[in-house]
Each structure stands twice: as C-alpha cells, then as structure tokens.
Amino acid sequence: MCGIVGYIGRRDATPVLISGLKRLEYRGYDSFGIATVGSALEIYKRTGSISD
C-alpha cells in the first residue's frame, strides 16, 4: 500500500519528510524516495527500510 508525505514551509524539508515516512512504515514497504526542490531538484531513492 502506498503512502505520500508532503511539506511546504520554511524549515529544511528533509527531516520533516523522513519523519513522515517513518510514520507510514507500519503500512509495509519495500522502498522509499524523497524529492526536494531548493536551488536544484534533488531526488533520493532507496530499497529497504528508512533506517537502512
């Protein structure tokens, strides 16, 4: 089952998004990804749990 977390605000988005993704882990997972836009688009994709 998929889950989506989003954030718009002044704080650094990465810790906020990781916290939100950890809250969704109970749904089951095999991968996760984060995309942030600052001065450039940054995309992180990984297989496994968020703590890996």
VMD Tcl script that builds the backbone (N, CA, C; Angstrom):
set m [mol new atoms 156]
animate dup $m
set s [atomselect $m all]
$s set {name element resname resid chain x y z} {
  {N N MET 1 A 0.856 -1.165 0.000}
  {CA C MET 1 A 0.000 0.000 0.000}
  {C C MET 1 A 0.905 1.231 0.000}
  {N N CYS 2 A 0.605 2.201 -0.817}
  {CA C CYS 2 A 1.468 3.383 -0.896}
  {C C CYS 2 A 0.983 4.472 0.057}
  {N N GLY 3 A 1.898 5.326 0.433}
  {CA C GLY 3 A 1.587 6.498 1.232}
  {C C GLY 3 A 2.405 7.658 0.708}
  {N N ILE 4 A 1.885 8.846 0.816}
  {CA C ILE 4 A 2.568 10.037 0.312}
  {C C ILE 4 A 2.641 11.065 1.431}
  {N N VAL 5 A 3.803 11.676 1.593}
  {CA C VAL 5 A 4.010 12.733 2.577}
  {C C VAL 5 A 4.490 13.964 1.822}
  {N N GLY 6 A 3.961 15.126 2.154}
  {CA C GLY 6 A 4.400 16.365 1.519}
  {C C GLY 6 A 4.642 17.438 2.561}
  {N N TYR 7 A 5.451 18.419 2.213}
  {CA C TYR 7 A 5.736 19.525 3.127}
  {C C TYR 7 A 6.027 20.786 2.327}
  {N N ILE 8 A 5.421 21.879 2.731}
  {CA C ILE 8 A 5.729 23.202 2.199}
  {C C ILE 8 A 5.945 24.100 3.405}
  {N N GLY 9 A 7.084 24.727 3.495}
  {CA C GLY 9 A 7.356 25.596 4.632}
  {C C GLY 9 A 8.775 26.113 4.596}
  {N N ARG 10 A 9.166 26.784 5.663}
  {CA C ARG 10 A 10.474 27.437 5.724}
  {C C ARG 10 A 11.574 26.540 6.287}
  {N N ARG 11 A 11.206 25.510 7.042}
  {CA C ARG 11 A 12.217 24.620 7.626}
  {C C ARG 11 A 12.824 23.727 6.553}
  {N N ASP 12 A 13.980 23.142 6.855}
  {CA C ASP 12 A 14.598 22.163 5.964}
  {C C ASP 12 A 13.625 20.998 5.803}
  {N N ALA 13 A 13.265 20.677 4.580}
  {CA C ALA 13 A 12.218 19.688 4.313}
  {C C ALA 13 A 12.651 18.257 4.588}
  {N N THR 14 A 13.922 17.933 4.423}
  {CA C THR 14 A 14.354 16.539 4.513}
  {C C THR 14 A 14.015 15.891 5.855}
  {N N PRO 15 A 14.345 16.484 7.016}
  {CA C PRO 15 A 13.984 15.843 8.286}
  {C C PRO 15 A 12.468 15.709 8.472}
  {N N VAL 16 A 11.718 16.675 8.007}
  {CA C VAL 16 A 10.256 16.630 8.115}
  {C C VAL 16 A 9.718 15.464 7.288}
  {N N LEU 17 A 10.222 15.302 6.077}
  {CA C LEU 17 A 9.759 14.225 5.202}
  {C C LEU 17 A 10.161 12.854 5.732}
  {N N ILE 18 A 11.371 12.730 6.246}
  {CA C ILE 18 A 11.806 11.445 6.806}
  {C C ILE 18 A 10.944 11.068 7.997}
  {N N SER 19 A 10.630 12.019 8.844}
  {CA C SER 19 A 9.746 11.755 9.981}
  {C C SER 19 A 8.381 11.265 9.510}
  {N N GLY 20 A 7.837 11.910 8.493}
  {CA C GLY 20 A 6.546 11.488 7.949}
  {C C GLY 20 A 6.603 10.106 7.339}
  {N N LEU 21 A 7.685 9.798 6.632}
  {CA C LEU 21 A 7.833 8.467 6.037}
  {C C LEU 21 A 7.937 7.389 7.110}
  {N N LYS 22 A 8.633 7.681 8.199}
  {CA C LYS 22 A 8.743 6.706 9.291}
  {C C LYS 22 A 7.376 6.402 9.891}
  {N N ARG 23 A 6.508 7.384 9.923}
  {CA C ARG 23 A 5.156 7.164 10.450}
  {C C ARG 23 A 4.330 6.263 9.540}
  {N N LEU 24 A 4.708 6.164 8.277}
  {CA C LEU 24 A 3.984 5.317 7.323}
  {C C LEU 24 A 4.542 3.902 7.239}
  {N N GLU 25 A 5.641 3.606 7.916}
  {CA C GLU 25 A 6.286 2.300 7.785}
  {C C GLU 25 A 5.385 1.142 8.179}
  {N N TYR 26 A 4.453 1.343 9.088}
  {CA C TYR 26 A 3.580 0.254 9.522}
  {C C TYR 26 A 2.741 -0.290 8.373}
  {N N ARG 27 A 2.618 0.449 7.283}
  {CA C ARG 27 A 1.808 0.030 6.138}
  {C C ARG 27 A 2.516 -1.019 5.296}
  {N N GLY 28 A 3.770 -1.263 5.570}
  {CA C GLY 28 A 4.578 -2.165 4.756}
  {C C GLY 28 A 5.341 -1.349 3.732}
  {N N TYR 29 A 6.498 -1.822 3.342}
  {CA C TYR 29 A 7.315 -1.073 2.397}
  {C C TYR 29 A 8.325 -2.006 1.760}
  {N N ASP 30 A 8.820 -1.632 0.630}
  {CA C ASP 30 A 9.988 -2.268 0.039}
  {C C ASP 30 A 10.934 -1.220 -0.515}
  {N N SER 31 A 10.481 0.032 -0.542}
  {CA C SER 31 A 11.343 1.124 -0.987}
  {C C SER 31 A 10.745 2.451 -0.543}
  {N N PHE 32 A 11.539 3.504 -0.675}
  {CA C PHE 32 A 11.049 4.846 -0.367}
  {C C PHE 32 A 11.838 5.845 -1.194}
  {N N GLY 33 A 11.342 7.056 -1.294}
  {CA C GLY 33 A 12.032 8.099 -2.038}
  {C C GLY 33 A 11.656 9.466 -1.507}
  {N N ILE 34 A 12.554 10.413 -1.707}
  {CA C ILE 34 A 12.333 11.802 -1.305}
  {C C ILE 34 A 12.786 12.692 -2.454}
  {N N ALA 35 A 12.002 13.690 -2.783}
  {CA C ALA 35 A 12.395 14.697 -3.768}
  {C C ALA 35 A 12.226 16.064 -3.121}
  {N N THR 36 A 13.272 16.894 -3.175}
  {CA C THR 36 A 13.213 18.246 -2.634}
  {C C THR 36 A 13.642 19.239 -3.702}
  {N N VAL 37 A 13.093 20.442 -3.614}
  {CA C VAL 37 A 13.449 21.496 -4.556}
  {C C VAL 37 A 13.958 22.687 -3.755}
  {N N GLY 38 A 15.178 23.068 -3.984}
  {CA C GLY 38 A 15.777 24.273 -3.415}
  {C C GLY 38 A 16.327 25.048 -4.599}
  {N N SER 39 A 17.634 25.184 -4.618}
  {CA C SER 39 A 18.262 25.790 -5.794}
  {C C SER 39 A 18.315 24.792 -6.948}
  {N N ALA 40 A 18.128 23.493 -6.619}
  {CA C ALA 40 A 18.091 22.430 -7.635}
  {C C ALA 40 A 17.177 21.318 -7.137}
  {N N LEU 41 A 16.680 20.511 -8.041}
  {CA C LEU 41 A 15.858 19.356 -7.683}
  {C C LEU 41 A 16.773 18.232 -7.229}
  {N N GLU 42 A 16.539 17.697 -6.026}
  {CA C GLU 42 A 17.313 16.574 -5.511}
  {C C GLU 42 A 16.372 15.406 -5.276}
  {N N ILE 43 A 16.740 14.231 -5.758}
  {CA C ILE 43 A 15.910 13.037 -5.626}
  {C C ILE 43 A 16.747 11.932 -4.990}
  {N N TYR 44 A 16.210 11.296 -3.943}
  {CA C TYR 44 A 16.845 10.170 -3.272}
  {C C TYR 44 A 15.889 8.993 -3.334}
  {N N LYS 45 A 16.367 7.838 -3.795}
  {CA C LYS 45 A 15.556 6.623 -3.849}
  {C C LYS 45 A 16.362 5.493 -3.231}
  {N N ARG 46 A 15.702 4.678 -2.414}
  {CA C ARG 46 A 16.372 3.551 -1.782}
  {C C ARG 46 A 15.415 2.368 -1.677}
  {N N THR 47 A 16.003 1.178 -1.674}
  {CA C THR 47 A 15.253 -0.046 -1.416}
  {C C THR 47 A 15.485 -0.427 0.035}
  {N N GLY 48 A 14.451 -0.898 0.715}
  {CA C GLY 48 A 14.573 -1.308 2.104}
  {C C GLY 48 A 13.905 -0.316 3.026}
  {N N SER 49 A 14.154 -0.510 4.321}
  {CA C SER 49 A 13.510 0.357 5.304}
  {C C SER 49 A 14.219 1.702 5.372}
  {N N ILE 50 A 13.574 2.667 5.975}
  {CA C ILE 50 A 14.110 4.020 6.065}
  {C C ILE 50 A 15.359 4.051 6.934}
  {N N SER 51 A 15.427 3.212 7.959}
  {CA C SER 51 A 16.597 3.201 8.839}
  {C C SER 51 A 17.825 2.606 8.170}
  {N N ASP 52 A 17.639 1.876 7.062}
  {CA C ASP 52 A 18.784 1.311 6.327}
  {C C ASP 52 A 19.507 2.440 5.665}
}
mol reanalyze $m
mol bondsrecalc $m
mol representation Tube
mol addrep $m
